[in-house]
Amino acid sequence: MPDGPTEAKQATAQAEKQLVRGLGLKEATALNMIDMVGIGPFITIPLILAEMGGPQAMLGWMLGALLALSDGMVWSQLGTAMPHAGGTYVFLREAFGPRRWGRLLSFLFIWQMIFRAPLSMASGLIGFSSYAEYLFPQLSSADGGRNFDHRILSAAVGVFIIFLLYRRITTIGKISIYLWVVVMGTIAWVIYGGITNFNLANVLAFPPGAFNLSEWVFWVGLGGATTFAIYDYLGYQNVCYLGGEIKDPVRVIPRAIIYSILSIAAIYFVMNIGIISVIPWEETQGNSHIVSTFIEKLYGPLAGQVVTLLILVAAFASVWSLMLGYSRIPYAAALDGGFFRVFSRLHPTKHIPHISLLTVGAITVVFSALFRLGDVIKGLMAIRILIEFVAQAIAVFVLTRKKTHFPFRMWLYPLPAIASITLWLALFITIGSLYIQIGLGVLSLGVVVYMVRAWILREFPFAPAASNKT
């Protein structure tokens, strides 16, 4: 295991020479977009409308887009300065010092990733099985919960995704383009149906007091709607986790992030307006197959079945893309000496971090079989906000004070970083007391684990004073 920051950087650089920079702008943008779409917008539309009780919930989509774009600028600036496998782990380590607070923060990122990455991917697998209920009613139980078949399907799809990812990155890049075509084609069909059957009256059917800004319930509802919306937007950062496998990262990373956010924001807005215009928002309550219902209403039952199949492909593609990116994070941490060394191994012929991939994939499969969809979305958001997003945005200011060279500098600096910090903290506060406790609990436990480990290894803050200066 590397003994310090110099040795760690040398180990990282040497290992990354074995990674193949095989992803260009098209592949990187496609990976981001299929990651962002997935099953999310197809299952969260009723949840977002329920949070605010009417079409005014579209404000959540808009605020989510603003947060995604602001945060995307943070990722772009950091990703081009440090285009290495691991993303946030590398950013926090370098910003706050590999032998000081950066050691703790980067460890906490990996720690919370152990919980929230499999939860994130499990949500996609659970959503996959939930939408499959439209085609196979036997997957649903009388009480609306998950029966054995439902859980087995989620796990089986996860195992198949691991099998597909167990190959060279150049092949994966080609697969991403094909999956992107399927995802965008599905959404195009939904948008076309909404535009050609648009009913403005349904879009403007606001309930009484819909925009009463003086009521705290409005802001809590907006926070809840934005939480579900940003869950759907997330994925634009995936390209930074693959920094060591990106061609011309200075050019590709910011473009892939910004193009994917702007494209998906426009697509989400048009798609949701179209669905609300055809199906009154009151009828969306509790409908877990809203898009299938939408298409069935317009074109008949067979069309509803076809669009369901396409949505299942979109869900599959999202988990596939997520697992590709997340499997590189323990690998990067292991190279740095901040995680178990076994995760730094590359496959001798495929040149992929196969130990990390298999481990992350296995945990995801287990979670997908155990939990319900509603239990994971807000929980995984609460777990990741403080370290992955807030601390990372602060890292931009820290690195700027250190006079770090940024090949790409965010537009209107520092406003996007300030907006990102403010909006993420607002979401965390309004996400609900149970989820706040989960987020803080995972973080606190991580600090305890780090301190015990640091005391045993004589690392920060227990290292000799001379070694804490870096």
Secondary structure, DSSP 8 states (H G I E B T S, - for coil): ---SHHHHHHHHHHHHTTS---B-HHHHHHHHHHHHHTTHHHHHHHHHHHHHTSGGGHHHHHHHHHHHHHHHHHHHHHHHHS--BTTHHHHHHHHHIIIIIHHHHHHHHHHHHHHHHHHHHHHHHHHHHHHHTTT-GGGB-TTSSB-HHHHHHHHHHHHHHHHHHSS-HHHHHHHHHHHHHHHHHHHHHHHHHHHHT--HHHHT---TTTT-TTSHHHHHHHHHHHHHHHHHHTTTTHHHHBGGGBSSHHHHHHHHHHHHHHHHHHHHHHHHHHHHHHS-GGGGTT-TTHHHHHHHHHH-HHHHHHHHHHHHHHHHHHHHHHHHHHTHHHHHHHHHTSS-GGGG---TTT-S-HHHHHHHHHHHHHHHHH--HHHHHHHHHHHHIIIIIIIHHHHHHHHHHTT---SS--TTTTHHHHHHHHHHHHHHHHS-HHHHHHHHHHHHHHHHHHHHHHHHHT-TTSS-GGGG--
